[in-house]
Structure formats: structure tokens, C-alpha cells
Amino acid sequence: MSTQTGTALPSTLLEIRNLHVVSGDGQTTDVRSVRCPAQGRTKALDQCLACADNGGVAKEQGARNGYVACRHPDAAAAALPPGADVDRTPVSAVMSTQVLAVRPDVSLEVLAGLFLEKGLGGAPVVDPEGHPIGVVSRTDLLDERFVAGDTREALARGWQATQGRYRVELGPGIHPEALPYDSVADAMTRGALTLPETAPLGQAAALMAVRGIHRVLVVSEDGRVAGIVTGSDIARWVAQRGGYLRAEA
């Protein structure tokens, strides 16, 4: 364990969450936050580091996530108690806190590349403040490509359109050109099923089962995306509780 500040660490470490937002112009933004045990809400990382109870930033060797060492007496009490069951475990204890999100103007070509690069099956679609406005999945992407194809249908004199592709009879000085890919806004599912951080894990499992979905967005008190809980996250938690999987795995 090492710290950037050199301060001695108390026993309670607060995970630094990160919402990585990709925009259509190629710009990316990282929105980092921490769940404050003293105030019982999510705060921006810079606000947490300005607190008098801040004990420095730490990162375990080999870990993806950083942590803030918190000296507040309520920090230890807010930690998940050993043996907590599904009714007492909040989704915040199980959810993924390193989230890739996209803006509606991101092209489907870029989205497909992100899904392949990151090995993701879906991503939240957010506004400039990180509030969810929808979700987009690999299924949405495939559906859009199946309907529109790699190129748009073009109907004009001498053009013979087919599903997603076209044959053309060229005249003098005429050449075909593929139109740009559609954007996330054309493929995404508008509106997103969300749960607050304090919702019990069982509620997330029930929502997925009833709606037939694989992931639920978790939002903080101000409505911003704080994490994602998936069916795999819940399955991993059950396996750990049953002793079939170590937590570090």
C-alpha cells in the first residue's frame, strides 16, 4: 500500500469512482467522486480531498481504483458489515464504479470500437452533467446496423436500392459515396432504469429478472451516474458469500 501524500492511513478506505464520458467530438471527461460516510452522499473528489478528515490518496498495487483514506469516525461504521445479506447489502457495495459513458452525438462506428476495445455489452448515455438519458447496448448497435446497413439506401435516377447496400448505374461524372454512420442517439434506448445507491441488492436482481435486462444504472443523490450493477456482479457476490470465489478474484 502506498500513498501520494505520505500520511499514515486509517483502516477505512473510500473507493474513488470514475465516470469516463466520451463525446462525439472525440473529447473525453473523467468525473471522479467519493461516497462520503459523514454526510451520507456522493461528493466530487476535489470536495472530498478538501475535507479536514481526508487522510490522503492511496492505491493498492495492481488495483485499478484509487482510494481516499478517511479519518472520520463514521467511515468505519458505514462499511459493509461482515456477513451482510442480500436485504442489507446496498447496490453501491457490489456495483462497478469505473464506468464508461457516451454522449448522444458519438458515432456508432466509435461506439462499436469502444465496445470491442473495452469488452463491454452496453453503456449509459449521459448529458453534459453525467445524468443518464438512456442506454445503448450491443443489441441496439446490431439492430441499427441491420436496419440501416453499412450504407444508407439511396434512391435516385439510375440507382437501384437494396437492404443496407445499393447497386448503381453510373452516369458521366457521377460516383457513389457512403454516407456517415448514424450516432448513438439513433440507436439508444431512451430513458434508463435506475436505482439509488442505497437500494438493496435484491431489488436490483428483481428488476433485472422482471424486465429481462442485464444491467441497471445506479445514481447518486443528485441523479448522476455513480455506477452500474450487472447480473455478473450479483452472481460474483453470491459466489463470494458462498465461499466459492475469493473477493480478490
Long-range contacts (C-beta under 8 A, 24 or more apart in sequence): 1-58, 1-60, 1-61, 2-58, 2-59, 2-61, 3-56, 3-57, 3-58, 3-69, 4-56, 4-57, 4-58, 5-55, 5-56, 5-57, 6-56, 7-55, 7-56, 7-69, 8-55, 9-55, 9-56, 9-58, 9-69, 10-55, 10-69, 10-70, 10-71, 10-75, 11-76, 12-37, 12-69, 12-70, 12-75, 12-76, 12-79, 13-58, 13-67, 13-68, 13-69, 13-70, 14-48, 14-67, 14-68, 14-69, 14-70, 14-75, 15-65, 15-66, 15-67, 15-97, 16-45, 16-57, 16-65, 16-66, 16-67, 16-68, 16-97, 17-42, 17-97, 17-98, 17-99, 17-226, 17-227, 18-65, 18-97, 18-98, 18-99, 19-99, 19-101, 19-126, 19-130, 19-224, 19-225, 19-226, 20-98, 20-99, 20-100, 20-101, 21-101, 21-102, 21-103, 21-126, 21-130, 22-100, 22-101, 22-102, 22-103, 22-106, 22-110, 22-114, 23-102, 23-103, 23-105, 23-106, 24-103, 24-104, 24-105, 24-106, 24-107, 24-110, 24-183, 25-105, 31-130, 31-224, 33-220, 33-224, 33-226, 34-68, 35-92, 35-197, 35-226, 37-70, 37-72, 37-74, 37-75, 37-77, 37-78, 38-72, 38-74, 38-75, 40-78, 41-220, 41-221, 42-197, 42-220, 42-221, 42-222, 42-224, 42-226, 64-98, 65-97, 65-98, 86-200, 86-201, 86-202, 86-205, 87-200, 87-202, 88-200, 89-200, 89-201, 89-237, 90-197, 90-198, 90-199, 90-200, 90-201, 91-195, 91-197, 91-199, 91-200, 91-201, 91-203, 91-204, 91-216, 91-218, 91-227, 91-229, 92-197, 92-198, 92-218, 92-226, 92-227, 93-201, 94-201, 94-229, 94-233, 94-234, 94-236, 94-237, 95-218, 95-226, 95-227, 95-228, 95-229, 95-233, 96-227, 96-228, 96-229, 96-230, 96-233, 97-226, 97-227, 99-123, 99-124, 99-225, 99-227, 99-228, 101-125, 101-126, 101-130, 101-225, 102-126, 102-136, 102-184, 103-127, 103-128, 103-184, 104-133, 104-134, 104-183, 104-184, 104-185, 104-188, 105-183, 105-184, 105-185, 106-183, 106-184, 107-180, 107-181, 107-182, 107-183, 107-184, 108-141, 108-144, 108-145, 108-181, 108-182, 108-183, 108-184, 108-186, 108-187, 109-181, 111-136, 111-141, 111-184, 111-187, 112-141, 115-141, 121-214, 121-215, 122-214, 122-215, 124-192, 124-217, 124-225, 124-228, 125-184, 125-185, 125-188, 125-192, 126-225, 129-224, 130-224, 130-225, 131-219, 131-223, 131-224, 131-225, 132-192, 132-194, 132-217, 132-219, 132-223, 132-225, 133-190, 133-191, 133-192, 134-188, 134-189, 134-190, 134-191, 134-192, 135-188, 135-189, 135-192, 135-215, 135-217, 136-184, 136-187, 136-188, 136-189, 137-189, 140-187, 140-188, 140-189, 141-187, 143-187, 144-182, 144-186, 144-187, 148-182, 150-178, 151-178, 151-179, 152-179, 192-217, 193-217, 194-218, 194-219, 195-219, 195-229, 196-220, 196-221, 197-221, 197-226, 197-227, 201-229, 201-234, 201-237, 204-229, 204-234, 205-234, 208-234
